[in-house]
Amino acid sequence: MQGKSDSQLLREYAENGSEAAFSEIVARYTDLVYSSGVRQVGSPDLARDVAQSVFTDLARKAGSLARRLKENDTLIGWLYRGTRYEALPILRTERRRLARERLAMQHLDTTSEPSLDWDRIRPVLDEAMASLGDQDRDALLLRYFKNEDLRSVGHALGVSDDAAQKRVTRALEKLQTYLARRGVTTSAAAVSTVLSTNAVPMAPAGLATTLASASLADAGIGTVTTLTLLKLMTMTKAKIAVAGVILAVGIATPLLLQTRTNAKLRSEIDSLRQQTQGLARLREENQRLGRLKEAADARGRNVARANEEPRSMLSMPKTNAAVSGASGIVVPTETPDAPFVPAASWAKGSIDTWTNAMQSHLWATNNRDSNAFANTVIWDPAAKSWLEERLAGSPDYIRQRVRSVDGLVYDWWINERSTLLIAAYRVIAHWGNSDNASALVELQDEHGRTRMSYQMILHRDEEGWRVVFTADFIGWMENYLYHLVSSNQADGGH
């Protein structure tokens, strides 16, 4: 097991139900997840809950995640992000408490000077780590949180030792810059020293075994013995005493009768569950088809408007430009043989032209930079209102997960859309005027294959050009909402 990669172990668990493979993953990353949880929530007990939630989520999503991973991919980045996601609600409360305590201490001692130590870095470390791109974050996690040497870091990231060294150095500099913005003034070398010493303390003995059993049980696949032990572990002493009496009575019960009764009950429960799930799936499918029809109608209207726009531009007499308010119209242009623009040459963060805004949007998608992504997009008000109505009609657990339509977009963007790495793009047709533009875009993957063609609508406001989320985009969101509901039902959720 120890010689296998994370992706191989996860695939073995997902396809064959190997609890040994899953336990090996938990053993590899218990220290990382637990220590990250302790740093963020400040409590060993709460950190245990965070760790269990992270590994339970991994067990539930093992199938879909294993299909997306390459043969030698590592899970360190996914687990770290999951820990951050689980700890955020507790972290917000902790930050408010720390702010109040810090203010009180400033009143008590106004002459003390801050010094660089673990206590000052710890509260903002994971926030700073979350601000990094995936490649930089994984490099630091492997080097300092897993204590890997540069050769191992390079092997995990698929680069040479020298490239791994440069990536770690660059990531440390970015981390130090972020810490400086949060008031922690230091150098990249000092950050490296502090991380090496304090980043990953040893998790409590036996925690990995507990987490593996608990996660498998919570995911609905643990054995009866594991589930029983898990329940006993979480009981108070008084409850354990009562449970001991109950277990003693149960042992005295004739085993044959107990086995037959349990088998009959399980059969009846399974039958009822299948019937209920079948009815629920039919209702959901009926609702989904209705929503998809509405989305298709909306997309059809949007495409019709988009197709009509260039025709009206071409047929518009020049003498009518001032009257119609369409001065500065760009004649629609078809460029089917345009060369692909490689990712290395894209604009990053610039939105002064519609071309730069489109490149910045694609760059943010490739690098999962949430701030850059948010700066390149705006909503079509009608489309946003329509999606808000659909989200309001979704189950409670979906609304609690995404919070808003913006949260839904970010969840989809991170978990689904960003699995496509865009190596290059080209515009095969475009038209527009001084405030609006539309481009038919082809996306190419790293193997030179064209993976997607779609229309990108852009609009210029006071700050610059941005990609517009229109009815076409809403159709993707509608499908993603249905995917979330279906996945939860498949996992046994309600």
N, C-alpha and C positions, 0 to 999 in steps of 0.2 A: 504493500500500500504506500509506503513512504517514497518509493521511486516514481510514483505516478504523479502527473500534474493535477492541478485543481480541477481543470475542465474534464479530465479523464475520470477522476473520482466522482464528480457531480453527475456525469453522464452514466456511470455505472450505477449510481444510486437511483437516478431518474428512470433508467430502463429496466434495471433488475431488482430494484428495491433493496440494495445492499446497505444495511445499517452500518456495517463496518466501514464502508467508504465514506458515508456521511460523518461518522464519528471521527474519522481521520481528518476531515476538513475542519470539524469543530476543534479538535486538538491543536491543529496548526494555528488557528486564529483566535483562540479563546483569550490569550493574553492581549492581543491587539484590540479586540472588541471590548473586553472588560475594562482595560486601562483607558481607552477612549471614552467609555461611558462614565468611568469614575471622574475623569477630568471635566466632563461636561456637566454632570448632574451633582457631583460633589458628595455622593453617598454610595458606599459599597453595596448596600441593599438595593438601592434604585438601579445601580449599574448592573446588578444581576438580572433585574427585570428587563432592562434594555437589551442585554446580551441575549436573553432567552427569546425576546421578540424578534431580534435580528435573525437568529438561526432558525426560528420557526418560519419566518418569512422566506428564508432560503429554501427550506424543505418544501414549502408550498409552491414556490416558483421554480423548482429545480428543473422541471420538464422544459418550460419555455426558455429558461436561461441557458441550459445545456445546449440547446439547438443553436443559440446565437454565438456561443464561445468557440474559438478555434482550438486546435488540438492541445497546445501548450499554454493557453491563456491562464492567468491567475485570477482569483476571486478577491484579492486584497482590496482593490478599489471599490468593488460592489459592496463588500461588507463594511468598509469604512463609511461610504455614503449612507448605507442603511442604518448604521449606528447614529450618524448625525441626524437622520430623519426621525428616528425614534426618540432621540434625546432633546430635540428642539423645544417641544412644549415645556419640558421640565427646565430646560436651559433658560427660557425666557423668564420664568419665575425666579430662577436663581440669579439672573442678571439684575433684576429689579431689587432683590434683597442685597446683593453686593453693592449696588449703587447707593442704597440708603446707608449701609455700613461705612462705605468709603467716605461719604459726605460727613458722617458723624466723626470719623477718625480725623478728617481734615480740620474740623473744629477743635478737636482735642490737641492735635500736634501739627502746627503749621510750619514747623522748621525742619521737619525730617525730609530727607532727599531720597527719591526712589533709587533702588539698586537692581541690577539685573539678576533675577533669580527665578527659580521654577514657579514660585507662588505668583509672580507677576505675569509670566507667560502663559501659565496653565489656563486661566479663564478665557483667553482669546485664541488659544492655539488652534482649536478645531474650527473656529470661525475662519481663521486665516487659512487653514488647510482647505476648507471648502471653497475658498475664493480662487484656488489654483485650477488650472486645466487638468484633465484626466492624466496625461502623460507625466506632468510635473508632480502631481500628487502621488501617483503610483511609485515614482522614483524615490520620493522621500519616505513613503510607507515601507517600501522594501529595504531601504538603506538603514533607517533609524528605528522604525517600529517593528521590523522583523529581524533587524541586526544582520542583514545579508551583506557579504562583501561585494565589491563592484563587479566582479565577474558574474556572480549570481544575479545581481541586478540587471546587468546587460543581457544575460541569457533569458531572464523573465520578460524583459521588454523587447527582445529581438534585436539588440544593437550590440556594438562592440564595447569592450571595457572602457576605452577612451570616451566614446559617446555617452556611456552611462555616467562617467565622471562629470562630463560637461552638463548633462541633464540635471544631475543632483546639484551641482554648483549653481546653475541657473535657477532651479526651484528654490534653493536656499535664499538667493538674492531676492526673489519675488516675495518669499515669506517674510524676510526681514523688512522689505518695503511696506508690506501690509501691517506688520506689527508697529512700525514707526507711525503709521497713520492712526493707530489705536493708542498711541502714547507710550509705547515700549521701545525706547531708543536703544539700539544695539547694533552689532555687526553680524554678518552672515556666519563668520567663524564662531562667534559666541553662541549663536543660535544652534549651530551644529554641535557644540560641546554640551549645551543644556539638553538637547534632544537625545544625544547619545547616553546621557546619564539618567534621565528621568522619564523618557517618553513612554516606556512600556514596563511598568512594574509587574512582578509575577502575580498572576491571578491566584486566588485561594486554591488550595489543594483539593482535587476532586471536582472542581467547577466544570471542567470540560466534559466529564462523564455525565454530570447532572444536566448540563445544557443539551448534550446530544439526546439523552433520553427524553427530556422535557420537550424539546423541539419536535422530535418525531411523534411524541404523544399528542402535542397540540396540533400537529399537522394531520392527525387522524390516522397514523400508520404504525404507531407503536404497539407493542404486544400488550396483552392484558397484565402480565407481570410488571412491565415497565410502568404502565399507567398507574397500577396500584402503588408501586413504590413511590412514584412521583407525588401522588396524593398524600401518602404518609409523610413524605418529607416536608410538605407545606403545612401540616397540622400542628396545632399547639400541643403541649404535653397532655393537657386534659383530654383533647380529642384523640390523641394516640392511645391513651389508656382505654377509652371507650372502643376505639377501633380494634384494640387487642382482644377485647372480650368478643366483639363481633366476629373477628377472624377465627378465634378459638371455636365458636359455635359453628361457623361455616365449615371448618375442617372436620368437625364431627358429623356433618351431614353426609349421608351416603353419596359417594362421588358419582355413581352411575345415574341416580335420579337427578342430581344437580346438572350433569352434562346434558341429559335429554331435555330438561326444562329450559336450560339456556339456549340450546340449539333451536327449540321450537319458538322461543321468544325472539331470537335473532331473525329467524325466517319470517315471522309475522312483521317484525319491525322493518326488515328489508323490503318486504312486499308493499307495506304502506308507504315507505319512503319513495320507492320507485313510482308508485301511482301519483304521489304528491308532486314529485319532481317532474313527472311527465306532464301533468296539468300546468305546472308553473312554466315549463318550457314552452308549451303551446301558447299560453298567455303572453309570455315575453316575445315570442316569435311574431305573434299577431301585432303587438305593439311596435316591434321593431320594423316590420314591413310598412306599417302606417307611417312611422317616422321617416323611413327611407324614401317613401313616396313623396312626402313633403319636401325632404332634402333634394330629391331629384328634380322636382318641379322648380324649386328655388334655383338650383344650379342651371337648369335649362333656361330660365328667364335671364340669369346672369350671362350665360354664354350668348344668348340671342342679342342682349344689349351690347356685349363686347364685339360681336360680329357686325352689328349694325354701325358701331362707332366708326371703324375705318372706312366703310362704304360711304357714310355721310360726310366724312372728311374729304374723301376723293371727289365726291360729286358737288361739294360746296363751292359756289362761285367765289372768286377772290373779292369781288366787290361787296359781298355780304359778310366778310370777316369781321369788320368792326361792329356791324349790327348784331351779329350772333354772339359776340364776345369770344370768338375762337381764334383770335390773332395768334400768330406764332405756331400754327399747327405744323407738325412734322408729318410729311407724306409717309404712309405706311410702306415699310421696306421688308422684303423677303430676302433672307440670306441663308439659304439651305446648305451652302457649302462653306459657311463660316468656320474657321478653325476653333478648336476647343481652347478655352482659357484655363491654364493649369492653376491649381490652388496656391502654388508658391507665389504667384503674381497678383493675387487678389488684394483689394483694398481692405484694410482692417479698421473698422470704426468710422470710416468716412461716409457721410450721407449727403455730400454737396451736389452730387449728380445721381440720376436714377441708376446709372450703371454701377457707381461706387456703392450705393445703398444696397443693390442686389448682391454685390460681391461681399459686402460686410455681413449681410444676412446669411449667406452661405458659409462664410468663415465662422460665424458664431455657432451655426448648426454643427459644423464639423468639430469644433473645439468645445462644445457644450458650455459656452460662456453665457450665462444667463443675463448678465448686465448688458453685454453687447447685443444679445438677441432682443431684449426688451427695447433697446434704443433703435432697432431697425424695423419695428412693426407698429401698426395702428389697426384699430377695429373699424370695420364698416358698422355704423351704429345699428342699422336694421339687422345685420347678421348677428351682432352681439346680443341684441334684445331677443332674437329668436332662440339663440343657444341658451340664454339665461332661463327662458321658459322651460326648455328641455331639461336643464340641470335641476330646476326646481321640482320637476316631476320625477327625478331619479330617487332611488332608495337612500335612506339616511346615511348608510355607511359610505356611499359614493360622495355625498355632499360633505360629509365630515372629512373625507380623504383629500378632496381637491379644494374645498372652501369656496371657490369662485370660478368663473369661466377662465380667468387668467391662470389660476392654479391648474385647471384642467388642461390648458394648452401646455403649460410647463411639464406636467406629468406625462402627457403624450409625447412631447418633444424629447424628454430624457429617456423614456422607456421604450419608445417605438421608433420614432422618426430618426433619431440619432444613431440607430444601428446601421444606417446606410452612410458609409464614408464616401464623400464626394471628392473625386480626384480632379475633375475639371468640368466645365460647363460651356455651353455656347448658346447664343441667341439666334434662332432661325427665322424669326419675324418679330417686328416691333413697330409700334406707332404711338403717337401721343402729342401733347402740346406742352405749354410752359408749366402746367400744374399737374398733369396726369399722364401716365405712361402705361403701356401694356406690352409684355414681352412673352413670346413663346420660347420656353427654355428647355434644353436637353441636358440631363445630368449623366456624367460618366463615372464609373467606379475605378478603383486602382488597377483593374485588369483590362481597362480600355473598353468595357462593355457599356452600352447605353442602358441605364437602369430606369430612367423616368423622364417623361416629357409632360410639362404642364404649363399653364398660363400664369404669369406672375403680374399682378396689378400693383402699381405704385402711385403714390400721391405725394405732392410737395406741400408742406406746411411752413410755418414761420422758421423752423429750425433746419429743415432740409427734406430730403426724400425718404419715404418709408414704404415698406411692403404692406399692402392692405389685406386683412383677413376678410374675405368675401364669402358668398354663399358656397362656392366650390370648397373652400377650406372648412366650412361648417359641416359639409358632408363627411369629411374625415373625422371630425370631432364626434359626430353622431355615431359613426361606426365604433369609435374608441369607447364611447360611453357603453355601448352594447357589449363590447369586449370585456370591460370591467365587470359588468353585471354577470356575464356568462362565466368568467373566470372565478368569481366569488362563489357562484352556485356549484361549479365543478369542484371547488375546494371544500364544499360542505357549509358555506356561509349562509347567512339569512339576510 
